[in-house]
Amino acid sequence: MPSEAAFAGGVRPFRHALVRRSMLLLPALLMVASSIAQSPAIAEPPQGPEGDAIRRGKALVTETRARLPDHVGNGLNCTNCHLDGGTRAWASPWVGMNAAFPEYRARSGRVISLQERINDCFERSMNGKALGWDSDEMNAILAYMRWLSNEGWAGKPVPARGFFKMDTRMKPDPVAGGKIYATACAQCHGANGEGIGNGQGGYIFPPLWGKDSFNLGAGMARHFTAAAFVLKNMPIGQEGSLTPQQALDVAAYFTQQPRPDFVRRLNDWPHSAKPVDAR
């Protein structure tokens, strides 16, 4: 891990603007597609109805806003957080999810199904509406997750589930985080967190706040959760270049910016204390 002294203005700068642009944009444009072909040694889905459902599920999670406009209330796709088609370690991978649920979720205060967990994301991270419990869309997404966990990743280690565990005793400094954001994040996500559009109503680089970003009920609106994602996955092309403190500071900066509310968050964690960063 680089020392604090190795950074200028909070992060290590690139030596040349052209190099910086190419290193940031090319990997990011590839990642936006979130193609499973980019992940190592993933098998092709089978032919037939189940394979068709798997392929449709993959399309739904990678092009969520375009394919499910009635259920997405912002500019995001599922794979903006679940990177590489839901296969990247420490980016909340979907590998193994079909075996993990039903499970107890402290935020819900009860045991929930995988369908409920998926709809949590639609209502919170996508600021939208739940899918029908037994809809074709829900079943396609479930088929894709099952395929990743079984045939798609057979014999390979399951990536680290969820996000990296941050030390919640750390103290965030959003002022320092604003400086890091300007140096390390704004080129892709915009000076005002607005993202960079693709000219078709979606985004090449997703917005981090504002009406087209995740709402206050999303896990990513919590600064320790966001910091864990940033630490392992950002900036694109320089993953791992931020220290844990820097990741926490920049997360504290962008999670506190204006975004849509989610009124039902007030009912979260009904049987336990809320995490220190819960909104």
VMD Tcl script that draws the C-alpha trace (Angstrom):
set ca {
  {0.00 0.00 0.00}
  {1.52 3.38 -0.97}
  {2.39 5.74 1.86}
  {0.67 9.08 2.35}
  {3.88 10.77 1.26}
  {3.64 9.06 -2.13}
  {0.58 11.11 -3.01}
  {0.29 14.71 -4.05}
  {-2.99 16.43 -3.33}
  {-4.36 13.21 -1.90}
  {-3.64 10.82 -4.80}
  {-0.72 9.93 -7.04}
  {-1.03 11.99 -10.24}
  {-0.37 10.61 -13.70}
  {2.73 11.98 -15.41}
  {0.97 13.05 -18.53}
  {-2.63 14.04 -19.23}
  {-2.84 11.79 -22.30}
  {-1.65 8.79 -20.33}
  {-4.16 9.60 -17.62}
  {-7.02 9.85 -20.08}
  {-6.15 6.59 -21.83}
  {-5.64 4.67 -18.62}
  {-8.94 5.85 -17.20}
  {-11.23 5.81 -20.18}
  {-10.30 2.61 -21.99}
  {-10.66 0.22 -19.04}
  {-13.78 2.04 -17.93}
  {-15.45 1.82 -21.33}
  {-14.74 -1.89 -21.35}
  {-16.12 -2.25 -17.85}
  {-19.34 -0.44 -18.70}
  {-20.24 -3.32 -20.99}
  {-19.61 -5.62 -18.01}
  {-19.28 -8.58 -20.35}
  {-18.81 -11.95 -18.74}
  {-16.36 -12.67 -21.54}
  {-13.99 -10.30 -19.74}
  {-14.00 -12.51 -16.66}
  {-11.57 -15.44 -16.65}
  {-12.67 -18.78 -18.07}
  {-16.43 -18.34 -17.77}
  {-18.39 -20.99 -19.63}
  {-21.02 -20.08 -22.21}
  {-24.66 -20.53 -21.17}
  {-26.35 -23.64 -22.56}
  {-28.68 -23.60 -25.54}
  {-32.41 -23.84 -25.03}
  {-34.94 -22.08 -22.77}
  {-32.72 -22.01 -19.67}
  {-29.81 -20.62 -21.66}
  {-32.09 -17.98 -23.15}
  {-33.18 -16.96 -19.64}
  {-29.55 -16.76 -18.51}
  {-28.61 -14.56 -21.44}
  {-31.62 -12.36 -20.82}
  {-30.75 -12.08 -17.14}
  {-27.23 -11.00 -18.05}
  {-28.62 -8.35 -20.40}
  {-31.02 -7.09 -17.72}
  {-28.32 -6.58 -15.10}
  {-25.84 -4.97 -17.50}
  {-28.35 -2.71 -19.31}
  {-30.82 -2.32 -16.49}
  {-31.89 1.26 -17.11}
  {-32.50 0.72 -20.83}
  {-34.23 -2.65 -20.53}
  {-36.28 -2.05 -17.37}
  {-37.20 1.65 -17.54}
  {-40.39 1.14 -15.50}
  {-38.34 -0.26 -12.62}
  {-35.28 2.03 -12.66}
  {-35.73 5.56 -11.39}
  {-32.19 6.81 -11.94}
  {-29.37 6.40 -14.45}
  {-27.75 3.27 -13.05}
  {-27.30 -0.35 -14.07}
  {-26.85 -3.22 -11.63}
  {-23.29 -3.72 -12.87}
  {-22.24 -0.20 -11.88}
  {-21.69 -1.72 -8.43}
  {-21.58 -5.46 -9.15}
  {-18.59 -5.18 -11.46}
  {-17.59 -7.53 -14.30}
  {-21.07 -8.90 -14.60}
  {-21.25 -9.71 -10.91}
  {-18.04 -11.74 -10.76}
  {-15.43 -9.38 -9.32}
  {-14.23 -10.04 -5.78}
  {-14.96 -7.24 -3.29}
  {-17.51 -5.71 -5.67}
  {-20.48 -7.58 -4.17}
  {-20.26 -10.53 -6.58}
  {-23.31 -12.65 -7.32}
  {-21.35 -15.89 -7.38}
  {-22.85 -18.19 -4.75}
  {-25.89 -16.01 -4.07}
  {-28.38 -18.74 -4.91}
  {-26.94 -20.85 -2.07}
  {-26.72 -17.95 0.41}
  {-30.44 -17.14 0.48}
  {-32.82 -17.17 2.26}
  {-30.76 -15.45 4.95}
  {-31.28 -13.15 7.92}
  {-30.70 -9.49 7.10}
  {-30.31 -7.16 10.06}
  {-31.45 -4.20 7.98}
  {-34.74 -5.96 7.27}
  {-34.91 -7.53 10.71}
  {-35.98 -10.89 9.30}
  {-35.05 -13.72 6.97}
  {-35.48 -12.65 3.35}
  {-35.33 -14.39 -0.03}
  {-32.99 -13.65 -2.91}
  {-35.95 -12.11 -4.76}
  {-36.43 -9.68 -1.89}
  {-32.73 -8.85 -1.87}
  {-32.81 -8.14 -5.60}
  {-35.84 -5.88 -5.15}
  {-34.05 -4.07 -2.32}
  {-31.53 -3.01 -4.95}
  {-34.21 -1.96 -7.41}
  {-35.94 0.21 -4.81}
  {-32.82 1.62 -3.17}
  {-29.76 1.53 -5.42}
  {-31.84 2.00 -8.59}
  {-34.32 4.34 -6.85}
  {-37.06 2.46 -8.68}
  {-39.79 -0.13 -8.32}
  {-39.70 -3.79 -7.37}
  {-39.93 -6.51 -9.99}
  {-42.80 -8.96 -9.88}
  {-41.96 -11.86 -7.58}
  {-42.52 -14.48 -10.32}
  {-42.04 -12.23 -13.35}
  {-40.02 -13.33 -16.38}
  {-37.52 -10.58 -15.57}
  {-36.99 -11.74 -11.99}
  {-36.64 -15.35 -13.09}
  {-34.11 -14.38 -15.77}
  {-31.96 -12.56 -13.21}
  {-32.19 -15.52 -10.84}
  {-31.23 -17.87 -13.67}
  {-28.18 -15.76 -14.45}
  {-27.06 -15.72 -10.81}
  {-27.57 -19.47 -10.49}
  {-25.57 -20.04 -13.68}
  {-22.71 -17.91 -12.38}
  {-22.70 -19.90 -9.16}
  {-22.97 -23.35 -10.72}
  {-22.04 -23.96 -14.34}
  {-20.53 -20.54 -14.98}
  {-17.94 -20.71 -12.19}
  {-17.73 -24.46 -11.60}
  {-14.54 -25.58 -9.90}
  {-13.25 -22.04 -9.32}
  {-12.91 -20.22 -6.00}
  {-15.91 -18.09 -5.09}
  {-14.88 -14.40 -5.09}
  {-14.97 -12.52 -1.81}
  {-18.63 -11.88 -1.02}
  {-19.93 -8.39 -0.43}
  {-17.42 -5.62 0.12}
  {-14.12 -5.40 1.98}
  {-14.59 -4.91 5.72}
  {-13.50 -1.43 6.71}
  {-12.38 -0.51 10.22}
  {-15.38 1.41 11.49}
  {-13.26 3.04 14.21}
  {-11.72 5.23 11.50}
  {-12.86 8.86 11.39}
  {-13.86 10.23 7.98}
  {-12.76 13.66 6.81}
  {-15.11 14.81 4.02}
  {-13.14 18.04 3.50}
  {-10.03 16.03 2.65}
  {-12.29 13.75 0.65}
  {-13.45 16.63 -1.51}
  {-9.86 17.30 -2.53}
  {-9.30 13.65 -3.35}
  {-12.53 13.59 -5.35}
  {-11.42 16.56 -7.44}
  {-8.11 14.86 -8.26}
  {-9.06 11.20 -8.57}
  {-12.78 10.99 -9.34}
  {-14.11 14.11 -11.04}
  {-12.62 13.34 -14.44}
  {-14.97 10.38 -14.81}
  {-17.83 11.14 -12.42}
  {-17.98 14.90 -12.99}
  {-17.09 17.86 -10.81}
  {-20.64 17.85 -9.47}
  {-21.07 14.08 -9.34}
  {-23.20 14.15 -12.49}
  {-21.37 11.36 -14.32}
  {-20.65 11.28 -18.05}
  {-23.57 10.48 -20.32}
  {-23.51 8.12 -23.28}
  {-25.77 10.24 -25.49}
  {-28.60 7.70 -25.25}
  {-30.03 8.61 -21.87}
  {-27.59 6.43 -19.94}
  {-24.10 6.86 -18.60}
  {-20.58 5.81 -19.49}
  {-19.54 6.77 -15.96}
  {-22.37 6.74 -13.41}
  {-23.43 9.76 -11.34}
  {-22.44 9.64 -7.68}
  {-25.09 12.05 -6.46}
  {-28.12 13.92 -7.71}
  {-31.41 12.64 -9.11}
  {-29.82 9.94 -11.28}
  {-27.82 8.35 -8.48}
  {-28.68 5.87 -5.71}
  {-31.00 7.03 -2.95}
  {-30.46 7.42 0.80}
  {-31.66 3.89 1.49}
  {-28.95 2.26 -0.61}
  {-26.00 0.56 0.99}
  {-23.70 2.72 -1.13}
  {-25.10 5.81 0.63}
  {-23.26 4.64 3.76}
  {-19.70 5.96 3.84}
  {-18.03 2.79 5.16}
  {-19.74 0.66 2.51}
  {-18.84 3.15 -0.23}
  {-15.27 3.35 1.08}
  {-14.90 -0.42 0.87}
  {-15.99 -0.34 -2.77}
  {-13.68 2.57 -3.59}
  {-10.70 1.02 -1.81}
  {-10.72 -2.14 -3.89}
  {-12.16 -0.94 -7.19}
  {-11.37 2.73 -7.80}
  {-10.04 4.80 -9.49}
  {-10.31 2.71 -12.65}
  {-6.82 1.98 -13.86}
  {-5.36 2.77 -10.42}
  {-7.22 0.29 -8.23}
  {-5.52 -0.01 -4.84}
  {-3.77 3.36 -5.10}
  {-5.84 4.93 -2.31}
  {-5.16 4.19 1.33}
  {-8.08 3.09 3.52}
  {-8.22 6.58 5.04}
  {-8.32 8.24 1.64}
  {-11.04 5.87 0.45}
  {-13.07 6.67 3.56}
  {-12.57 10.41 3.19}
  {-13.68 10.51 -0.44}
  {-16.62 8.25 0.32}
  {-17.66 10.54 3.17}
  {-17.54 13.42 0.70}
  {-19.71 11.97 -2.07}
  {-22.18 10.06 0.10}
  {-23.13 13.29 1.89}
  {-24.05 15.07 -1.33}
  {-27.72 15.57 -2.28}
  {-29.58 12.51 -3.52}
  {-33.15 11.13 -3.54}
  {-34.64 10.08 -0.21}
  {-36.06 6.66 0.62}
  {-38.66 7.07 3.33}
  {-38.74 3.40 4.31}
  {-35.13 3.65 5.48}
  {-36.55 5.01 8.74}
  {-37.81 1.48 9.45}
  {-34.46 -0.20 8.81}
  {-32.70 -2.24 11.51}
  {-35.87 -2.73 13.56}
  {-34.28 -5.17 16.01}
  {-30.73 -3.91 16.30}
  {-28.73 -0.71 16.52}
  {-28.21 1.05 13.22}
  {-24.65 1.10 11.88}
  {-22.78 4.31 12.58}
  {-22.94 5.35 8.93}
  {-26.60 4.48 8.29}
  {-28.58 7.33 6.75}
}
mol new
graphics top color blue
foreach p $ca { graphics top sphere $p radius 0.5 }
foreach p [lrange $ca 0 end-1] q [lrange $ca 1 end] { graphics top cylinder $p $q radius 0.2 }
display resetview
